[in-house]
Amino acid sequence: MLQTIIESLNLKEAFNSIWGVFLNIRLNDIVDIIILYFLIYNGIKLIRETRAQQLTKGIAVLLGCYALAYMFNLNTMRFLLKLCFQWGFLALIILFQPELRRMLEKVGRTKIAELSFLNPTDATSDELKWSSAIESICDATQNLSSSKTGALIICERKTKLGEQIATGTVLNCTPSVAIFGNIFYPNTPLHDGAVIIRDGVILAAGCFLPRPQKDELINKQLGSRHRAAIGMSENSDALVIVVSEETGAISVAENGELTRGYSKESLKKLLTKSLIKDKDTNSIKEKSFAGRVISRWKK
């Protein structure tokens, strides 16, 4: 009986403590939680969309090993892992350098009014801009693939490619099969460079692209176009389409990774998902988050 009374008192004290925390929440605490949520959400999103996800898994494994070494008193393992973690911050900067650079570029471009849940992307506008361009890109790549004509097409997303545009010839024209055919026709002045498309418009052609960060690790069978595509995707969030002049194979580079063997249909599906549907999904999520914040604030 006495034990039951003591347990009920302990539960009551715990409930009162928790209730006291809620009663003491102030406006600045709410703002602090919202900002922290925003940072964590975008941090996870950044990791999930890049190769950093695999590196994060490796770090989690090391942390798990350290916990096991601590639990079972494995002194040698603890010592070695401790040395690793002492230099871990510097190692993270080196390993995540492309992702950190991309994140800082996004922060530098972002205005207060453009925060994700304050000004959601207009998916309808994106669809109008890109739907016709995607059709022309897919038709053109199929023709170029059939004739084994080399091509390099960049679909710009959030990261602006002003440095690369400055190295080419500004066209500012609507994409079409004929335009792509003229640009990439062998021995023409612009056929060796890349075409950059912004908001569904061909902005420039004959553009030079950066080299990959780890050029020596790339398959030796890949030519200069594929290497340039990988380098561009490492330095931006652009979607880079490559047509091989040797085999006619269609490849796509994104986030430093090259995937090959696309057909017209699979390429169209990828472009639609990356340039239109993803923005639509993000817009819905951001609107729902903003709605939840506003409704809770009113309550």
N, C-alpha and C positions, 0 to 999 in steps of 0.2 A: 504493500500500500504506500509506504513512504517513498519507495523507489518510483512509483507511478507519479506521485506528486512532484518529485524532483524533476522527472522527465518533462512533465507538463510545464513546470516553471521555466525550464531551459528552452523549451519550444517557444514559450511566450516571450522570453527575453530575446531570442533570435528574431522572432517576428517583429518585435518592437524596434530592434536595431535596423532591420531592413526597411521598415516603414519610416524610421527617422531619416534614413538616407534619402528616400523619395521626397520627404517633406522639406529637406534642406537643399533640393536642387534649385539653382538660380538660372537666370537667363543666360549668363556667360557659360554655365555648364552645358546648357543645351547647344549653344553655338559651338562650344568646344567639341562636343560629341559629333555634331554634323560635319565639322571640318575634318575630324579624325576619320569618320566614315568615308568621306569623299577621297581622302588621301589613300586609305587602305584599299578602297574599291578600285581606284585607278592604278595603284601599284600592282594589285593582283591581275588586273586587266592587261597591264603592260607585260607582265611576266608570262601570262598565258598566250599572248600573241607572238612571242619571240622564242628564240632558242634558250633564253634564260630559264625557261621552265625546266629543262633537263639539268641545268646547273643547280637550280634550286633543289631538285630531288637529290642530287649528289651531296649537297650541304646537309640536307635533312638526314641522309644516311650516316654522315660523319657525326652529327649530333646524337643520333641514336646509339652509335658505337661508343661515344664518350659516356652516355648515360649508363650503358651496360658495364663499361669499364669501371665507372664510379660505384655502381651497385655491388659488383663482385670483387672490388678492390684489386683490379688488374693494374698494378703500378706502372709497368712499362708502357702499356697502351695509353694510360692516362697521360703519361709524360709526353709521348709522341703526339697525341692529339692536341694536348695543350700547346705544344710548339706550333702546330698547324693553325690553331685559333688565334695565337698571338699575332701572326702575320695575316690573319684572315681578312681584315679590313682592306689592306693593300691588295690582296689577291682578288677580292670582290671587285674593286675598281678596275683591275686589269681584265678580269674575265667578263665583266658586264659593260665594258667600255662602249661597244656599239649601242646597247640599250640605254645606257646613261646619256650618251650623246643625243640619241633620239628624244629621250624624255626632256632634256634641257632645251632642245630645239622647240619642242611643243610648248614648254612653259614660256619660252621667249616670244612665241607667236601669239599666245593666248591673251585676249583682252578680258577684262572683268565681265563684260556682258556676254562673253562666249563660253563661260563655264558650262560644262555639259548639261547640268540640270536647270540652268537659268535660261539658256537659249538653245533648245533642242534643234537638231538638223531637220530641215524640211525635206522629207524623203520624196515627196511629189516633184519638187523642183529638180532633185537629183535624177529622178527617173526620166523627166523630160530632157535633161541635158545629155544623159548617157545612153538612152535606149537606142536611138538611131546610130550613135557612134559605135556601140557594141555590135550591131548588125553589120556595119561596114567593116569593122576590124576582123570579125569572124569570116566574112566572105573573102576579104583580101588575103588573110593568112591561109585560107584553104587554096586559093589560086596560086599564091606564092609557094606554098608547099608542093603543089602539083608540078610546078615548073622548076622546083629546087632553086628558088631565088632567095638569097639570104636577106633577112629583115630583122629589125630591132625596133620594137614599139613599146613606149613607156606610157602607162596610164598613171598620171599624177594623182595623188590623194591629198592627205593633209600636209605633208612635207613639200614645201615649194622648191622647185628645181631651177631657181634663177641662175645659179652658177653654170649649170649645164646648158640652159637655154642661150646664155650669152656666147657659148662656143659655136652655136649653129646659125642657121638662117631662119629668121622669123617669117612664118607663112600666114598664120592666123586664118585658117580656112576650115571648111566643114569636111570631115572625113568621108571618103568614098573609095570604092574599089579602084577607080581610075587614078585617083590621087596617089594612093599607096603604090600602085603599079608603076607610075611615073617616077616616084621618089626612089624606089628600090631597083629600078631597071639597071642591069649591070653597066658599069662604066659611065654612069651619069654623075654629076658633081656631088649629089647628096646621098648616093646609094651606100656609102661606107659608114655613115653616121647613124644616129638614132633619131626616131621621131618621138616627140614629147606631146602628149595630149592632156590638156587641162580643161575640166568641165565640159568634156565632149567635143572640144575643138582642137584641131592640130595647131599647136602654138609655134613649133619650130621643127626643123629637120636638119640632118647633118650634124647632130650634136655629139660631142665627145664625152665619154663617161669615165668615172674613176676606176682604178684597178681594184681588184679584191684585196682585202686586208691580209688574207693568207693564201696568196696566189700559188705558193709552192705545194699546198695541200689539195688543190683542185685536180681532178682527173685530167691527165695529160692529153686525153683524146678530145677534150673540149676545146673549141676554137676561140678566137678573140671575141666574137660576139657573145658567146655564152659566158665567158669570163667577165666581160663588161657588164652583162646583165646581172651576174651575181654581185659584182662590186657596187652597182647602183642600188640593188635591193638591200645591201648591207648598210648603206649610208642614208637610206630613206625608207618610207613605207610604201613606195611606188610598186605597182604591179608591172613587171617587165616581160614582154612576150618576145620570143626568139624563134625565127625560122632558120633552120640549118640549110646552107647552100650545098652541102655534101649529100645529105640524106633526105632533106625536105621535112624532117621531123619538127613538130611544134613543141616548144618548151616554155615554161613560165617560171620566173625567178621571183621569190617573195621572202622577205626577212632573211636573206642570205642563203636560201635553199632553192635548188633548181629541181623542178619536177618535169618529166618528159612524157612524150607519147600522147599529146592532146589531139582530139579531133575537133571539128567545127562545133559539134554539139557540146562536148565537154568543156571547151574553151568558153563558149557562150554562157554555160551554166556557172562557171567560175567567175567570169567577169560580172555577171548579173548579181551573184551573191556578194562579191567583194565591193562593187561600186554602187549598188542600189539597195539590195536586201539587207545587208549589214547595217546600213545607215537607218533603214526603216525600223529594224529591230532595236537599235540603240535609241532611236527617237521614242519608241513606245516605252522602253524601260525608263528613260530619263523623265518622260512626262508622268509616268506612274509614280516614280520616286518623288518628283516635285509635288504631285498631288497629295501623296501621303504626308509630306512635310508640312504643306499648307493646312491640310485638314487637322493634323495633330496640333499645329500651332493655334488654330482657331479654337480647338477644344480647351 
